[in-house]
Amino acid sequence: MRVAYNEQMTELADLLGEMAGLAGAAMEKATQSLLQADLELAEQVIGEHEKITELSVAAEERAFALLALQAPVAGDLRSVVSGLQIVSDIDRMGALALHVAKITRRRHPNYVLPEEVNGYFAEMGRIAVALGASAKEVLETRDPERAAKLREEDDAMDDLHRHLFRVIMNPEWKHGVAAAVDVTLLGRFYERFADHTVEVARRVIFLVTGKMPEEPQNESEDLTSYTQP
Amino acid sequence: MRVAYNEQMTELADLLGEMAGLAGAAMEKATQSLLQADLELAEQVIGEHEKITELSVAAEERAFALLALQAPVAGDLRSVVSGLQIVSDIDRMGALALHVAKITRRRHPNYVLPEEVNGYFAEMGRIAVALGASAKEVLETRDPERAAKLREEDDAMDDLHRHLFRVIMNPEWKHGVAAAVDVTLLGRFYERFADHTVEVARRVIFLVTGKMPEEPQNESEDLTSYTQP
């Protein structure tokens, strides 16, 4: 029983790591497709999204079977329950990468972004992918100290997001409303992607320590401060 | 044991219903504060948000205790696991209402919305609140047929959201980029709020029937079609 149990726990952990890897890869390709107006790459992200959904279903089923058949307690129970919640976060990360790819496809053969903000998205993409890799690492190592660092990495994303809003809102913005709307939505997608990686890290801290770190407040804060002079 | 168990299951269900009620009430007040530039009401939503967070924690702890102490199986296990996932959805609904209130506060004493789009948000608010009430009802009755209807109610939200984008993107739009950015984000908040109510309903269908209905595709679709002429 114990052997089967450990095997199933390992399989669940592996599924989560694999999902995080796919979500990160999807965001990497989606960002490249966005920056280069690369339709083929956008289509690839869209086509591959189903794989993340399939793994979500598989991971949920695995977690459910573990609860039903093994009735884990204490730390093991925390692992399974956190695993279920982590599935939702990673699933959402995949959906956000999908949104980026779909906007790219929609505007093709045009570029979505005015050249002026390319640098912001290159950097937001880089941070998102790094955060995705960190989340994967945290899932694999279960190191709570490493997990706690994701919030700092996310701060860089929030800063960029705020700067980006200042650029759009600046009276010098010459690219019109439609481009501003795209940039607004895209900025939000990257920021939410990063938030979900932080959430994954928080849940890993909980599953290891039994204590849930405080919820970060920055997501709502930056939404309300984006037009500060 | 069985009595304690049933009591705990009922308590968990009650907590979820209460959370859904609070999230709906928050969105109702947030919408009113948005439409009337009512700072006091916005502050009220912001101040009351903590209550939803507290109930989330309580519900998660309750679900966790149920799993640890009662090791439920089959339908009961589905109820508890779905309950955990529903907590996340309702928590997010509360956060989205909070975002609306914070944008209102940020712009006070100005109105956030150009008068031209007031009607859209009055209607999106109405639908969001109705969907919140439907989600609460579904949580209480566990009626899968009622639950299946939420998706139709959500279609009305998606239609409005698409129309709203057309208004912003129209060359006739006279309110500038900053207002368009606010409207874009707000539109997204209402649409996501509605999506989460649909997700709650899907999970109720799963917990009753053991089968998860297909994921709705409309969220991503409308994001990519908002500039159709």
Chai-1 contact restraints between the chains, C-beta under 6 A:
chainA,res_idxA,chainB,res_idxB,connection_type,confidence,min_distance_angstrom,max_distance_angstrom,comment,restraint_id
A,L67,B,L77,contact,1.0,0.0,6.0,A-B,restraint_1
A,A68,B,V73,contact,1.0,0.0,6.0,A-B,restraint_2
A,A68,B,L77,contact,1.0,0.0,6.0,A-B,restraint_3
A,A71,B,A71,contact,1.0,0.0,6.0,A-B,restraint_4
A,V73,B,A68,contact,1.0,0.0,6.0,A-B,restraint_5
A,L77,B,L67,contact,1.0,0.0,6.0,A-B,restraint_6
A,L77,B,A68,contact,1.0,0.0,6.0,A-B,restraint_7
A,H99,B,L223,contact,1.0,0.0,6.0,A-B,restraint_8
A,K102,B,T224,contact,1.0,0.0,6.0,A-B,restraint_9
A,R106,B,T224,contact,1.0,0.0,6.0,A-B,restraint_10
A,M169,B,A178,contact,1.0,0.0,6.0,A-B,restraint_11
A,W173,B,V177,contact,1.0,0.0,6.0,A-B,restraint_12
A,V177,B,W173,contact,1.0,0.0,6.0,A-B,restraint_13
A,V177,B,V177,contact,1.0,0.0,6.0,A-B,restraint_14
A,V177,B,A180,contact,1.0,0.0,6.0,A-B,restraint_15
A,A178,B,M169,contact,1.0,0.0,6.0,A-B,restraint_16
A,A180,B,V177,contact,1.0,0.0,6.0,A-B,restraint_17
A,A180,B,A180,contact,1.0,0.0,6.0,A-B,restraint_18
A,A180,B,V181,contact,1.0,0.0,6.0,A-B,restraint_19
A,V181,B,A180,contact,1.0,0.0,6.0,A-B,restraint_20
A,V181,B,T184,contact,1.0,0.0,6.0,A-B,restraint_21
A,T184,B,V181,contact,1.0,0.0,6.0,A-B,restraint_22
A,T184,B,T184,contact,1.0,0.0,6.0,A-B,restraint_23
A,L223,B,H99,contact,1.0,0.0,6.0,A-B,restraint_24
A,T224,B,K102,contact,1.0,0.0,6.0,A-B,restraint_25
A,T224,B,R106,contact,1.0,0.0,6.0,A-B,restraint_26
